[in-house]
Amino acid sequence: MSGRIPQGFIDDLLARVDLVELIGQRIPLKRAGKEYQARCPFHDERSPSFTVSPSKQFYHCFGCGAHGTALGFLMQYDGLE
């Protein structure tokens, strides 16, 4: 367990992050009702299938299936492990 970040710390961090702001700093988001849409940064597409839900603090792409929280987005977008 040494060297691992405690889950409580991660949960607290995710609760404080504004997912729309975080993703919006990396890709252009457009408001669509209560959610935001964009072209997915994880696959090539012409029409937006990537959604960000501020109320759920979750993203999902209906094209490629990418989904997750702020931490997962950063890891995938920035190629981190």
Backbone as CSV, one residue per row, in Angstrom:
resi,resn,N_x,N_y,N_z,CA_x,CA_y,CA_z,C_x,C_y,C_z
1,MET,0.821,-1.196,0.000,0.000,0.000,0.000,0.868,1.264,0.000
2,SER,2.138,1.121,0.305,3.047,2.255,0.325,3.157,2.892,-1.061
3,GLY,3.132,4.227,-1.092,3.254,4.933,-2.356,1.939,5.166,-3.075
4,ARG,0.870,4.585,-2.580,-0.443,4.770,-3.215,-1.132,5.996,-2.637
5,ILE,-1.887,6.662,-3.470,-2.664,7.816,-3.019,-3.945,7.283,-2.390
6,PRO,-4.274,7.721,-1.176,-5.490,7.229,-0.511,-6.749,7.557,-1.327
7,GLN,-7.665,6.607,-1.406,-8.902,6.781,-2.169,-9.705,7.979,-1.673
8,GLY,-9.688,8.230,-0.370,-10.399,9.378,0.189,-9.889,10.692,-0.378
9,PHE,-8.579,10.787,-0.563,-7.977,11.983,-1.145,-8.432,12.157,-2.592
10,ILE,-8.429,11.061,-3.350,-8.863,11.102,-4.754,-10.327,11.510,-4.844
11,ASP,-11.175,10.924,-4.000,-12.602,11.256,-4.002,-12.828,12.730,-3.681
12,ASP,-12.080,13.256,-2.699,-12.202,14.669,-2.327,-11.752,15.568,-3.478
13,LEU,-10.673,15.197,-4.129,-10.167,15.964,-5.265,-11.190,16.005,-6.398
14,LEU,-11.770,14.856,-6.734,-12.770,14.793,-7.808,-14.012,15.617,-7.471
15,ALA,-14.374,15.670,-6.190,-15.540,16.449,-5.769,-15.300,17.949,-5.944
16,ARG,-14.048,18.368,-5.908,-13.712,19.791,-6.013,-13.482,20.266,-7.449
17,VAL,-13.241,19.348,-8.351,-12.906,19.700,-9.734,-14.162,20.035,-10.532
18,ASP,-14.089,21.093,-11.322,-15.158,21.424,-12.264,-14.801,20.749,-13.584
19,LEU,-15.470,19.639,-13.873,-15.143,18.833,-15.051,-15.313,19.618,-16.345
20,VAL,-16.341,20.443,-16.422,-16.574,21.242,-17.633,-15.403,22.199,-17.862
21,GLU,-14.942,22.839,-16.824,-13.810,23.762,-16.951,-12.539,23.004,-17.340
22,LEU,-12.295,21.882,-16.695,-11.094,21.099,-16.965,-11.053,20.619,-18.415
23,ILE,-12.138,20.024,-18.887,-12.175,19.528,-20.266,-12.221,20.697,-21.246
24,GLY,-12.964,21.752,-20.889,-13.082,22.924,-21.753,-11.768,23.654,-21.984
25,GLN,-10.788,23.460,-21.111,-9.464,24.050,-21.311,-8.667,23.276,-22.357
26,ARG,-9.147,22.084,-22.702,-8.420,21.237,-23.638,-9.119,21.057,-24.978
27,ILE,-10.453,21.035,-24.968,-11.219,20.915,-26.209,-12.393,21.887,-26.151
28,PRO,-12.843,22.411,-27.302,-13.981,23.340,-27.298,-15.289,22.607,-27.007
29,LEU,-15.984,23.053,-25.966,-17.273,22.477,-25.582,-18.395,23.433,-25.954
30,LYS,-19.545,22.873,-26.321,-20.740,23.651,-26.636,-21.864,23.188,-25.723
31,ARG,-22.542,24.151,-25.105,-23.652,23.796,-24.223,-24.788,23.199,-25.044
32,ALA,-25.375,22.104,-24.531,-26.511,21.433,-25.175,-27.472,21.016,-24.069
33,GLY,-28.393,21.917,-23.724,-29.294,21.646,-22.606,-28.529,21.718,-21.297
34,LYS,-28.631,20.662,-20.494,-27.932,20.626,-19.208,-26.511,20.086,-19.332
35,GLU,-26.155,19.612,-20.518,-24.844,19.020,-20.722,-24.044,19.827,-21.739
36,TYR,-22.846,19.371,-22.004,-21.975,19.986,-23.002,-21.584,18.919,-24.012
37,GLN,-21.353,19.349,-25.254,-20.978,18.423,-26.316,-19.719,18.903,-27.016
38,ALA,-19.031,17.939,-27.618,-17.834,18.244,-28.408,-17.538,17.061,-29.311
39,ARG,-16.639,17.301,-30.253,-16.114,16.168,-31.012,-15.112,15.467,-30.098
40,CYS,-15.167,14.175,-30.066,-14.345,13.392,-29.145,-12.856,13.551,-29.455
41,PRO,-12.054,13.817,-28.420,-10.611,13.931,-28.642,-9.916,12.574,-28.768
42,PHE,-10.660,11.492,-28.563,-10.053,10.163,-28.543,-10.270,9.365,-29.823
43,HIS,-11.064,9.891,-30.747,-11.207,9.264,-32.060,-11.620,10.329,-33.078
44,ASP,-11.436,10.036,-34.348,-11.751,10.977,-35.420,-13.246,10.923,-35.730
45,GLU,-13.895,12.065,-35.706,-15.327,12.122,-36.019,-15.683,13.485,-36.581
46,ARG,-16.805,13.534,-37.285,-17.262,14.793,-37.888,-18.325,15.496,-37.052
47,SER,-19.167,14.724,-36.383,-20.214,15.336,-35.561,-19.993,14.965,-34.097
48,PRO,-20.362,15.863,-33.183,-20.095,15.645,-31.764,-20.844,14.442,-31.178
49,SER,-20.094,13.538,-30.561,-20.709,12.416,-29.848,-20.180,12.342,-28.417
50,PHE,-19.356,13.314,-28.052,-18.722,13.381,-26.735,-19.552,14.307,-25.855
51,THR,-20.019,13.829,-24.707,-20.824,14.656,-23.808,-20.160,14.759,-22.443
52,VAL,-20.372,15.907,-21.806,-19.877,16.148,-20.459,-21.076,16.545,-19.613
53,SER,-21.269,15.846,-18.508,-22.380,16.123,-17.605,-21.855,16.807,-16.347
54,PRO,-22.151,18.107,-16.172,-21.682,18.796,-14.970,-22.332,18.258,-13.700
55,SER,-23.587,17.843,-13.776,-24.272,17.356,-12.576,-23.724,16.011,-12.114
56,LYS,-23.300,15.176,-13.062,-22.752,13.855,-12.717,-21.227,13.870,-12.630
57,GLN,-20.599,14.980,-13.080,-19.140,15.080,-13.138,-18.551,13.871,-13.865
58,PHE,-19.080,13.628,-15.077,-18.764,12.436,-15.850,-18.769,12.792,-17.329
59,TYR,-17.886,12.181,-18.106,-17.911,12.363,-19.562,-18.165,11.016,-20.222
60,HIS,-18.733,11.065,-21.435,-19.003,9.830,-22.178,-19.015,10.139,-23.669
61,CYS,-18.385,9.264,-24.451,-18.430,9.371,-25.905,-19.287,8.232,-26.435
62,PHE,-20.327,8.587,-27.154,-21.220,7.579,-27.722,-20.629,6.959,-28.986
63,GLY,-19.541,7.537,-29.500,-18.892,7.005,-30.696,-17.893,5.900,-30.388
64,CYS,-16.995,6.166,-29.437,-15.936,5.189,-29.142,-16.072,4.539,-27.773
65,GLY,-16.990,5.066,-26.942,-17.210,4.466,-25.629,-16.326,5.007,-24.523
66,ALA,-15.454,5.966,-24.826,-14.621,6.562,-23.778,-15.531,7.195,-22.732
67,HIS,-15.189,7.021,-21.457,-16.009,7.588,-20.391,-15.199,7.647,-19.103
68,GLY,-15.656,8.473,-18.172,-14.986,8.520,-16.885,-15.112,9.851,-16.187
69,THR,-14.236,10.028,-15.209,-14.202,11.225,-14.378,-13.073,12.138,-14.853
70,ALA,-12.862,13.213,-14.127,-11.799,14.161,-14.472,-10.437,13.475,-14.512
71,LEU,-10.180,12.633,-13.551,-8.891,11.948,-13.490,-8.694,11.030,-14.698
72,GLY,-9.721,10.291,-15.049,-9.647,9.411,-16.212,-9.454,10.188,-17.501
73,PHE,-10.131,11.338,-17.619,-9.972,12.164,-18.823,-8.529,12.632,-18.958
74,LEU,-7.978,13.178,-17.877,-6.602,13.671,-17.932,-5.621,12.559,-18.268
75,MET,-5.816,11.411,-17.672,-4.910,10.292,-17.929,-4.965,9.872,-19.399
76,GLN,-6.171,9.780,-19.954,-6.298,9.366,-21.351,-5.848,10.476,-22.300
77,TYR,-6.260,11.703,-22.042,-5.941,12.827,-22.928,-4.435,13.107,-22.963
78,ASP,-3.806,13.064,-21.794,-2.380,13.374,-21.700,-1.487,12.139,-21.819
79,GLY,-2.095,10.967,-22.021,-1.330,9.739,-22.198,-0.580,9.304,-20.951
80,LEU,-1.209,9.474,-19.790,-0.583,9.102,-18.517,-1.029,7.706,-18.097
81,GLU,-0.233,7.060,-17.286,-0.605,5.727,-16.793,-0.872,5.765,-15.320
